[in-house]
């Protein structure tokens, strides 16, 4: 199926590993020119080279901390200067930070919101005028199912992700007139560098794949997810095939969430 992405310009944050890297790979495979950012330069450049080699696509990699407004603006300015504009924005930067409410300091709350919520706000604020000038675009926010259905000991992540879902819905209403579609994918446990490190801590005596199997035993599908499975959904939402889909918080969770 042709997703109509050839020649489009896509920006993916948090793209040095996991879902972000997989999303950038899928978009490049479909013919998009992809700009990626993350905080660790060596890991970011390794991801960029992997995508170039695997897809033959054009990849721009710029080390960027999305909690730093000046760095975000510099990154997106380079994208526009290099390729003339932005068509697709995937806000993926973030991580899991789940603790009991009383254990989280003001600094912990502020840091999580800066990364997950304000990071998406900053990139969107810069990208929207470019999308509008090009006649439309796509914004896909990567959040998590805990944003819909928070559990105990899930803050600040569940609250930041709930805010990301609300941001998605608000922007989808505001930007529909500009043909800018805004959606979010709400993920559960997906294979990534972060999850592999968590698996090693939980199951120190097991090989990684065996640890993944243990983590997936309570999932309805009996396994945890692959980053590519999320990436392919992101590519669809970025495509012309999803031209009537906006304001949606789509679970990509193996059926684990109790909230639709």
KANOR-V632346 format. One record per helix or strand of 3 or more residues. SS is the DSSP state (@ for helix, = for strand). FROM is the first residue (numbers start at 1). LEN is the number of residues. If there is no record, write none. Layout:
ss=SS from=FROM len=LEN
ss=SS from=FROM len=LEN
This chain:
ss== from=9 len=5
ss=@ from=18 len=12
ss== from=33 len=5
ss=@ from=41 len=15
ss== from=59 len=3
ss=@ from=69 len=15
ss== from=88 len=4
ss=@ from=101 len=3
ss=@ from=106 len=28
ss== from=137 len=8
ss=@ from=145 len=3
ss=@ from=157 len=22
ss== from=180 len=8
ss=@ from=193 len=10
ss=@ from=208 len=9
ss=@ from=227 len=11
ss=@ from=240 len=3
ss== from=249 len=4
